[in-house]
């Protein structure tokens, strides 16, 4: 090194240029990061006991003198504490991929009890009563065939409805039978629920119809009959509601009989237009009229054909289906088979009975007491029509009135376990919901696989 102010003497002064030259990089051993977090961590380490390696917490647990050093555990990352707060807390290392992490203080899950019953399956079969399970599958199997040019003719498998007006709560449903589900046939039952008017002057109508068995258009006939009777009742609902509130039973019976006859007449006319016999395009009909006035508890039933009308009162079922009076009197001309032969004339003493010469009757002169057989050009007589059924009854609080088609009425009369189960289900003050009511109506009974339609009214 030269004296101060002297000129450089040679290569001996190169170290000075290498040390203070601007082009020379840092001579430190490594690059030290210099971020805000790094400076905070360095300051925290200085406050809490100095850098690692000199008695700091990172040195690990103390080791007894002479003990062999064991494998050092990898320390977890340190979370810096806030300025002036406690020391940093080590974060435990993440759990291994094969074992999930369990937070400290979490109780261990008890082992499952091998004897515990498994939870019920959501696809459990519908309940049944009687001697054994029914033959067919409880769920729909095959869809009915569809016509691409007449998709409006399709009928859903199940319909469900409900309402609450005045003092009564209504539940109504129509379900395709197990046999029709298995064969892929449409539901022959039809359901119509309607409210005409508003307020306390409103009138509720529930109509159930069942098409003739083994006919291709049975579901269409049932639906049309429900629509026609619904339109007739709707146009006369004000007068009908007044008659119900006033208790004019005779006027109600004659008026509803006339409306029913007109609807059935339209059905027979539709059969003729389609070139069908009347019995090939026919349906039964059962209707219920419920006034919405809370002060009127009169319930009116009317209809034509088979089915059931039941009332649950005081924990027991009562069959209140209107009875039809048996037909009495002489046979009516036009019904029955024609006589096979003309009756023989009475035998005389001269020609005893059984002799070859005994007269066997005058085949040219007819007996006025015997009706003449129909000719080849005479129109065939219509089959006897179903009698009209009518009943008006006053409900009590707690009653349950059930109107149903033959698909549910027959098992209710033939299997005692079914009404017993419904008694336990429907005796509560609160009516069941729509889904619960549908499940109750679908209770299966071996030997009964027809469509089921029902309307139940709970009295508050």
Secondary structure, DSSP 8 states (H G I E B T S, - for coil): ---TT----SGGGHHHHHHH-TTS---SSS-----HHHHHHHHHHHHTTSSTTSS-GGG-S---TT-----------EE---TTS---EE------TTS----TT--------TTS-----TT----EESSS--SS-SS--------TT-GGG---SEEEEEEEETTEEEEEEEE--HHHHHHT----EEEEEEEES-GGG-EEEEEEEEE-TT-TTHHHHHHHHHHHHHHHHHHTHHHHHHHHHHT-HHHHHHHHHHHHHHHHHHHHHHHHHTT--GGGS-EEEEEEEEE--TT--EEEEEEESS-EEEEEETTEEEE---------SS--TTSS---SS-------SSS-TTSTTS----SSS--TTS-----TTS---------EEEEEEE--TT-EEEEE-HHHHHHHHH-HHHHHHHHHHH-SSS---HHHHHHHHT-EETTB-S-EEEEEEEE-
